[in-house]
Amino acid sequence: MDNGNNNERDMPALYSGKTVVVKYGGAAMQSGGFKRGAMEDVAWLAAAGARVLLVHGGGPELSALQRRLGMETKFADGVRYTDAETMDAVFMALCGKVNKGLVQLIQNAGGRAAGLSGIDGGILRCVKKTKPDLGFVGEITKVDTGLLDAVLEAGYVPVISTAALGEDGFAYNVNADTAAGSIAAALRADLFITMSDIPGVLRNVGDASSLIANVRADEIEGLIAAGTISGGMIPKARGLRDAVAAGVLAAKIIDGRRPRALRDALAGKAGGGTTIAQAQPQSPPGISAATEATI
């Protein structure tokens, strides 16, 4: 019996009215085919009645723009150093080209989407990150869901780029993985899924067969200290962990390069990925524990 097909037929009933936050980023965004397929899945999920919110990265596009402009690119613990010129590039690449491109793809797939940044409506408020000092990089202090709730209630998919407004009035670049986790927590999302260019948490980097399918939230820092989670995977894992700790019912990282990756994950089909949960996870309302284990 193909339980995955049965689950997919049940999707409208399972996810209608549920809040699903999707973080989309990594090299999966570089392929037009992968990106188009992922946004078709987002539109499909919204059509099933889910309240879907998309938070996106776009680091490769930002790095490409910086190279064209002759700007240096620097990172620390997977987070980009952002000076004033880089912040201008964030507005151009992430809040502009990437954001509107994703909105266009969702619209073309039959969905309705609205492109926003974290500055709009004061969605994301932050203070300057000082340890380490990464320039105009912020740490989120508040998520105001007022505008997000209004857009969701109107039947649109909010598509969020993660520029944030600082308490000092300046604009800051906020890591998209961290922002997505904070937004998922503030919305008390039923599901938080990160789509990236990696299969999940790997015990041996580069070896997909070493995938760790399930990780407790309280194990994340130990895996970082051991070097199992490193580089750009650090903010991803911490964002998922923090969302779960704040009450999000299920969190998972999946390989967004796979066709129908989001749809298959939600339908409970095999496809890898790492689920991050509390020691005693609870199933989201309307979703069985067996299905949750694959989400």
N, C-alpha and C positions, 0 to 999 in steps of 0.2 A: 504493500500500500504506500502511495506517495503522500506522506503527511504534509510535505512542503506544498504540494498543489492544493490539498484541502485547506491548509492554512491561508494560502493566497486567496482562495475563493471567499474565505471568511474575513478578509481584511477590512471591508467597509464596516462590519459589525464590531470588529475588535478595536478599531482605532477612531471611529466616529466620536468626535468631541474630546479626544485625548490631545494633550499638548506634546508635540514632538519638536525638539531642538536638534538641528543638524548642523554640525561644523564641517565645512568643506574646504580642503586646501591641499597643499603638496603638489607634487608633479602630476597628480591625476588631473589637475586643472590645465595642464599644458596641452593635452590632447583634445582636439575639438570633438572627436567621437566620444571619449570618456565623459567629457563635460556635458555634452548634449544628452547622453544617456542618463547621467546623474540628475540633471534638471528635469528630465521626463519622469523619473521616479518621484521627485519632489512634487511635481504637478499631479501625478497619479495619487500620491498619498493625500494631498490636499483635497482632491476630488472625492476621496473616500470619506471625507468629513473630518479629517484630523486638522487640528490647529498647528500648522507647520511654520516654523521660523528657521531661516537659514542664516548662519553666521559664516562669513568666508574669510579666508586668508588671501594669499596672492604674493607670497614672498618671491617666487621666481620672476613674476612680472615686475615687481618692484626692483629686484636686483638687475634685471635687464634694462630697465629705464635708467638706473643709476650708472650702469656701464656706458650707456649711450651718452649720458650727460657728463661722463668723466669723473664720477663720484666714487669714493672709496666705500666698500661695504665691510662692516665689522660686526661680529657677533660675540656674545658672552652667554654661556649656558643656553644656547639656542635662541636667544633674544637679540634682535637687531639693535645696534647703536644708532640713535636717531638724533642728528643735529638739525639745525633749522632748515638747511637745504633738503635733507632727507625727509623732513616733515612735509615740505612742499611736494616732494615726489610721492609721498603717501597719499596726499589728496588727489594727485593726478592719476596715479596707477590704481590704487585700491578703491578710493571713494568714487572715482570716475570710471575708467575703462573696465576694470574687473567687475565692479558692482553692476553697472548698467548692462554689461554683457550677460551676466547671470539672469538679471531681470528679463532681458530679451529672450533668452532660451526658455525660461519658464512660461512666458507669454506664448511663445511659438508652440509649446507643448500643450496648450489649451488651458494653462493655469492663469491666475491673476497674481501679480507680484508688485511690490512697491519697494524701491531701493532707498535705503536710509543709511546714515552713518550714526555712530554712537553719540555724536554731537547733537543731532536732531532731537528736539524735544527733551534734551538733557538726559538721554537714555543712559549714557555711561558718564559718570563723574569719577575723577581720579585725583591723586596727588603724585608728584614727581617721585619716581623710583630712585632711591639713593644707594642701595646696597645690592649690586654695584650701581654707580652713576652711569646711566646709559643715555644721557642727554634728555631729549623730549620723549622719554618712555615713562608711562604712567602705571601706577598701581590702582586698581579700581577700588573706590570707597563706597560707591552707591550705584545701584541699577534702578532707574525709574521706569516702570513698566507701563505707565499711562498711555503713551503713544503706541507702544507695541500691542497692548490690549485692544486699543481702538482699531488698529489696522487689522488685527486678527479677527475681531468681531465683524468687521466689514467684509470679511471673506477673502482677504489678500494674504499672500505669503510675504512677511517682512524679510527683506534681504539686507543684512547688516554688515557694513564695513566698520572696522573697530578703531576708528579715531575717537578720542574721548575728550571731554572738556575738563580741564584742570580746575582745582579750587582757586588757583591764581589767575584764571581767565585765559590761559594759554591752551592751545590744542596739543594733545599728546598722542603718540602711537601706543596702542595697547596690544599686547600679544593676543592673537585671535583665539587661540586655544583657551587661554585664561578667561578672556571675555565671554566666550561661548559657555564655559562652565558657570560663570557668574550669572549670565542671563538665564540659563537653564534653572539654576537654583532660585533666582528671583521669581520666575514664572511657576515654580514648583512643577516642572515638567514631568510628564509620565515617562518619557524616554529622552535620552541624550546620546546621540550617535556622532562620532567623529569619523569622517571619511578622509583617508589620507592615501599616501603612496607606499604604505608598508602593510604587511599582513596583520600586525598587532605587536604585542610585546614579545620579543624574541630573546631566548636565553643566550643564543649565540648570534650576534649581529650578522645579517646577511644570509643566515640559514633558516629558510622558511619552515623547515621541518622541526625547528626548535621552538615553535610557537607555544607560548604559555596561554592556554585557553581561558583560565580564570585566575584573577588576582584579587585578593582582599584589599580594600582601601588602605588598611593599616600596614600593608606590605610595600607600598609604593616607595617610601623614603629609603627603605632597606635595599630595594632594587636599584635605586639611584646611587646610593653609596657604594654598591657592589659594581657599578658600571654597566649593569644589565640594561638599565634605562639611561640614555645619555643624549647629549646634543638636543636637537629639536624635539625629541621624544619626551624630554623632561616636562615642558609646559603642557604637552598633550595629556600625559599621565596625571599630572597634578590637577589640571582642569577637570578631568573626569572624576578623580578622587574627591575634589572639593564639592563638586555637584552632588555626588552620592552622599557625602557627609552632611550636606545641607538639605537632604530629603528627596532628591531626584530618585525615582524608583528603579531605574535601570540605566546603565551607561556602558557603551561599548565602542571600541575602535575597530574599524573594518577597512579593507583594502578597496579604495574607491576606483581603482583601475579595472576592477572586474565588471563586466557587463551586468547590469541589473543588481549591482551589489546591495544597494539600499533595499530594494524590493525583496530580494532573496533573504536578506537578514531579517526583515520584518516578518516574512512568511515562515521563518524557522528552517530554511533550507541550509544545508551544509555550505560553508564558505569561509570558515576560519574566523579570525578576529579574536580579540581579547575582551572579555567581560570583566568590568570592575564593579565590585559590590561590597556591601558591608558583610561582616562575618555571618550574619543571619539575614540574607536578603529577603525582601517581600516582593511578591509578584505585583506588577501594576494592575489596577482595576481592569477586569475584563480580559486579562491575559494570563494564561496558565503558566505555572512554574516551568513546565517543559518548554514552552515557547520562549519564556524569558531567558532561559539558559543559552539560547542562540541569538539573542538580541544584543 
